[in-house]
Amino acid sequence: MSGFWIGIIVVAVLVIWVISIYNSLVRLRENRDNAFADIDVQLKQRHDLVPQLVGAVKGYMEHEAGTLGAVTAARQAAINASSVNEKIAAEKQLDSALSGLNIQVEAYPDLKASSNFMQLQNELADIENKLAAVRRFFNSSTKELNVSVQKFPNIVFAGMFGFKEEPMFDVGQAERVVLDKAPEIKF
């Protein structure tokens, strides 16, 4: 009879332990989803600002239509992305297109002096700073989830419960090349 109760207690402890692992993984996944929701808010603001920026630039750089078209197309792709992974890929494309726009703008001193353009640039810079902060939080949440999914004994149950490693929101290969170069200082 005591063996029966010991068996029941062992099974109950194992069930509670598995439930604890599952609940921990759910909490980490929800933290990651919440962190991406914060990114979504900033992305929406950026998506709303991009057409204004393109409009301000358009009059100055009519012959740079390719650059403006790339920014507009990248923005639309970012808006249409539905999953977290699609949004990450689309936002990398938009980051790259906006970088190209900033490079083109350097050739237009009158545009850089325009108060409307400067205000839009400042708003975009503010949004980019906020995006950087929420991306760091998202990546931290993603790292925490990924570590938990990989740890033993969680790895045994994570796959059964549908948990897997998730991608980080990184700057992408093209932007990494730019960031890895030393800045040029011109006087």
C-alpha positions in Angstrom: 0.0 0.0 0.0 2.8 2.5 0.8 4.4 1.8 -2.6 1.1 2.8 -4.2 1.1 6.2 -2.4 4.8 6.7 -3.2 4.0 6.1 -6.9 1.1 8.5 -6.7 3.3 11.2 -5.1 6.1 10.7 -7.6 3.6 11.0 -10.5 2.1 14.1 -8.9 5.5 15.7 -8.5 6.4 14.9 -12.1 3.1 16.4 -13.3 3.6 19.6 -11.3 7.2 19.8 -12.5 6.1 19.5 -16.2 3.3 22.1 -15.6 5.9 24.4 -14.1 8.2 24.1 -17.1 5.2 24.7 -19.5 4.1 27.7 -17.5 7.6 29.2 -17.5 7.9 28.8 -21.3 4.5 30.4 -21.8 5.5 33.3 -19.6 8.7 33.8 -21.6 6.8 33.6 -25.0 4.3 36.1 -23.8 7.1 38.5 -22.6 8.6 38.2 -26.1 5.2 38.8 -27.8 4.6 41.8 -25.5 8.1 43.2 -26.4 7.3 42.9 -30.1 4.0 44.7 -29.5 6.1 47.6 -28.2 8.2 47.5 -31.4 5.0 47.5 -33.4 3.9 50.8 -31.9 7.2 52.4 -32.8 7.1 50.9 -36.3 3.6 52.2 -36.9 4.8 55.7 -36.0 7.7 55.3 -38.4 5.5 54.0 -41.1 3.2 57.1 -40.7 6.2 59.4 -40.8 7.9 57.9 -43.9 5.4 59.3 -46.4 5.8 62.8 -45.0 9.5 62.5 -45.2 9.3 61.2 -48.8 7.0 64.0 -49.7 9.3 66.6 -48.3 12.2 65.2 -50.2 10.4 64.6 -53.4 10.5 68.2 -54.6 14.2 68.4 -54.1 15.2 65.1 -55.7 12.9 64.3 -58.5 15.7 62.5 -60.4 16.3 60.2 -57.3 13.0 58.5 -57.9 14.6 55.1 -57.5 15.6 55.8 -53.9 12.2 57.2 -53.1 10.5 54.3 -54.7 12.6 51.9 -52.7 11.7 53.6 -49.4 8.0 53.6 -50.4 8.0 49.9 -51.4 9.9 48.9 -48.3 7.4 50.8 -46.1 4.5 49.0 -47.8 6.2 45.6 -47.4 6.7 46.4 -43.7 3.1 47.4 -43.3 1.8 44.2 -45.0 4.0 41.8 -43.1 1.9 39.7 -40.8 4.1 37.4 -38.7 6.9 38.5 -36.3 9.5 37.0 -38.6 8.1 38.7 -41.7 8.0 42.0 -39.9 11.6 41.6 -38.8 12.7 40.9 -42.5 10.6 43.8 -43.9 11.9 46.2 -41.3 15.5 45.3 -42.2 14.6 46.2 -45.8 13.1 49.5 -44.7 16.1 50.3 -42.5 18.3 49.8 -45.6 16.1 51.9 -47.8 16.0 54.7 -45.3 19.8 54.6 -45.0 20.0 55.0 -48.8 17.6 58.0 -48.6 19.8 59.6 -46.0 22.9 59.2 -48.2 21.0 60.8 -51.1 19.9 63.7 -49.0 23.5 64.6 -48.2 23.8 65.9 -51.8 21.0 68.5 -51.3 22.1 71.3 -49.0 18.9 73.3 -49.5 16.8 70.3 -48.4 18.9 69.8 -45.3 18.3 73.4 -44.4 14.5 73.2 -44.8 12.8 73.5 -41.4 10.0 71.0 -42.5 12.6 68.5 -43.5 14.7 69.0 -40.4 11.6 68.5 -38.2 10.8 65.3 -40.0 14.4 64.1 -39.7 14.3 64.9 -35.9 11.0 63.0 -35.5 12.5 60.0 -37.4 15.7 60.1 -35.3 13.5 60.1 -32.2 11.5 57.1 -33.4 14.7 55.3 -34.4 16.1 55.8 -30.9 12.9 54.5 -29.4 13.0 51.6 -31.8 16.5 50.8 -30.7 15.4 50.6 -27.1 12.4 48.4 -27.7 14.5 46.2 -30.0 17.0 45.7 -27.2 14.1 44.7 -24.9 12.7 42.4 -27.5 16.0 40.7 -28.1 16.5 40.3 -24.4 13.1 38.6 -24.1 13.9 36.5 -27.1 17.3 35.5 -25.6 15.6 34.5 -22.4 13.0 32.4 -24.2 15.7 30.7 -26.4 17.9 29.9 -23.4 15.0 28.4 -21.6 14.0 26.4 -24.6 17.5 25.0 -24.9 18.1 24.2 -21.3 17.7 20.7 -20.0 15.2 19.4 -19.0 13.1 22.1 -20.8 14.4 21.0 -24.2 12.7 17.6 -23.6 9.3 19.2 -23.2 9.6 22.4 -25.3 9.2 20.6 -28.6 6.2 18.6 -27.4 4.5 21.9 -26.4 5.4 23.7 -29.6 8.1 26.0 -28.3 11.2 26.6 -30.4 14.1 29.0 -30.7 12.9 32.4 -32.1 15.0 34.9 -34.2 16.4 38.0 -32.8 15.6 41.5 -34.3 19.1 42.3 -35.6 20.4 45.0 -37.9 20.9 42.6 -40.8 24.0 41.9 -42.9 24.0 45.1 -45.0 23.7 47.4 -42.0 26.3 45.3 -40.1 28.9 46.1 -42.8 28.2 49.8 -42.3 28.4 49.5 -38.5 31.6 47.5 -38.6 33.4 50.3 -40.5 35.2 53.0 -38.6 33.5 56.3 -39.0 35.0 58.9 -41.3 35.7 62.2 -39.7 35.9 65.1 -42.1 36.9 68.7 -41.3 
